[in-house]
Amino acid sequence: MMNFALITATLLLGQTADSSTRYVCTTAEKYVCTMGVGCQAGVTGAWAIVDFATGEYQRCDARGCDTYAATVSPSGQVINVEVPGKAAFIKVLPGGAFSEVASAGTMTILSYGYCVAEEV
């Protein structure tokens, strides 16, 4: 399944098979939504690194990165990356645009941006 996900990621994100399988997803917009308040713009200081070959997902900020095992599964033209047990997922569209959703308690964080191949 990982090889299929890697091939799909390669085709969708426009990279060759010799390119990096790791993509850095930089947040351009972020919204924090809470019950009773709604959604408000948030600070965009975090980014994600997704390795489509190994299924590794890293959530990073100025303090460093947390690494999680993820499930990578293509669905049509979208690549879904789910982080089991962490209430988070990221969807990568053709061209590298992404949306990410994470939740903690009654708070939901929505992030949008672009993924690009990490040079190796």
Disulfide bonds with the S-S distance in Angstrom:
Cys25-Cys115 1.99
Cys33-Cys39 1.92
Cys60-Cys65 2.02
